[in-house]
Structures are given as C-alpha cells and as structure tokens.
Amino acid sequence: MAINDDRDGPLADKEKVRKKALDERLARRRELGDIATILSQRVGRRFIWRLLTAGGIFRPTFTGNNTTFYNDGRREVMLEFLADTQEFPDLYLQMVKESREPADKEKEDGPRMMEEPSRERAVLVDE
C-alpha cells in the first residue's frame, strides 16, 4: 500500500494556515476589547451580571430529573461569557461588588434593570 504524499490538503498551504491563525487571534482580541469596553461602564457591568445570572451560572444545575440537562445547557452557554469577564479581574471584581450594593446606591448612577430607561439616555453605537 503506497502512502499518498500528496500535499493538497487544507493544511498544505502554510501561508493560508498562518493567515487563518492571525485572523483568529485578531478576532479574539476584538472580542476581548468589546468585553473590556462593556465592563468599563457601570451599565455594561449590570447587563453582564444580569446575563450571567439569567443563565444560571451561579446556581447548581442538578434537580434530580430531566430539568438538570436544561439547567446545565443554560449554564454551559454562560461559562464562556464568565471566562471572558475574568480576563479583566479588576472589572470583574468591581461588577461582583456592585451586584451586592443596595438598590438605593444604584439609583444615583442610573435606572435599575426593572425600571423603564428613559429614551433620552439610550445611546446606539454602530461600528
């Protein structure tokens, strides 16, 4: 049996492989830059905390029945976001600290998540 020494596979072109790796690194850098931007604003930290909480990241998933699989699936999705936020330990810890502050402290800085935000404060960012 002859070994096929054909170099036409997807990894044969070293330049394509190098470019793909560079593109992936740049995309990841952009993702982390987005997370840093979000976490550097109090409203962004509130949103991320709400997202993580809604995904059940801090709750046990086991229920003793099939709901366990559902809970674990929700949590699994959030693990990636949690890991991204922990790339910025100072901002992550600030988010955790702020999540424990009483509601009246937060009123100074903006609306709570359940309050209706004013239309004037809404800012749309388009890249």
N, C-alpha and C positions, 0 to 999 in steps of 0.2 A: 504494500500500500504506500503510495507516494504521498509525501507531505506537500500540500499546496503552499508554495512560497509566494503566493500572490499577495501583493501589498496594496490592495484596493479597498480595504475595509474602512470603516468610519474613523479609525484611529491612525490611518496611514499618513494622512496629511498633517504633519506636525504644526504647520502654520495655522490650520483650522482649529486644531486642538488648543493651541496657545491662545488664539483669539477668543475661542469659546470660554476658556478659563478666565481670561481677562474680563470678558463681558459679565460673567457670573460674579466675579469679585466687585466690579463696579455696581452691579445691580444690588448686591448685598450692602455695599457701602451707602448707596442711596436709601435703601430700606432703613438702615440704622440711623441715617441722618434724619429721615422722616420721624422716626420714633423719638429721637432726641429733641426735635422741634416740638412735637406734641407734648412730651414730658416737661419741657421747659416752661409751659404755661399751665397755670392752675386749672383752667377749664379742660385742658388736654389730660391732665392727671386725673381729674374727676371722671372724664369719659373712659379712660383706660381702666380705672378702678371699677367702674360700673360694668364694663365689658367683661373683665376677669371674674367679677362676682356673678354676673348673669350666666357665665359659662361653668359655674360651679367649681372653679379652680381650688377654692379653699375649703370645700366640703368633701366629706367622704362619699364615695360613689356606691358603695355596697348597700343594697337594700334587701337582699335575700330572694329577689325574684328577677324577672327579665328587665325591670327598670334599671338595674345595675349597668347593663350594657349601654342603655341610652345615656345615663349619667356619665359613664366613663367616656363615651364618644364626645359629649359636650366638653368634658374636661380636657380630653386629648387635643382638641382644636385650640383651646386656650393656652396650653403649655408652650406653644411656640411664641405666642404674644408675651407670656410671662418671661420666657427666656430673653426675648428682645428687650424688655424693660429692664432686666437685670444687667444688661450691658452698660447701663448708666446707674451705678449703685447709689450715688448721691440723690439723683432724681427719683429713683425707685423708693428709697427710704423716705424721702420727702412726701411722696404720694401716699405711702402707708401711714405716715404720721398725720397727714391731712385727713385721711379717711377716718381717723379716730377723733377728730376735733368735733366739738359740739356744733349743732346746726346754726346757732346764733353767731358763732365766729365766722362761719362761711358766708353769711348774709352780707358781710362787709365787702366781700370780694366778688359777689355775683350771685345769680339765681341758683337755687338748689336744683337737682336733677328733676324733681317732680313739679317745679314751678314752671310756668309758661315764660320762656325767654322773650324779651322784647325784640321786635323786628329791627329796631334801630341798631341793636348791639350785634346782630348777626352779620358776620363778615364771610364772604365767599372767597376762597383762594383758588385761583385757576393757574395751573402751570402751563 
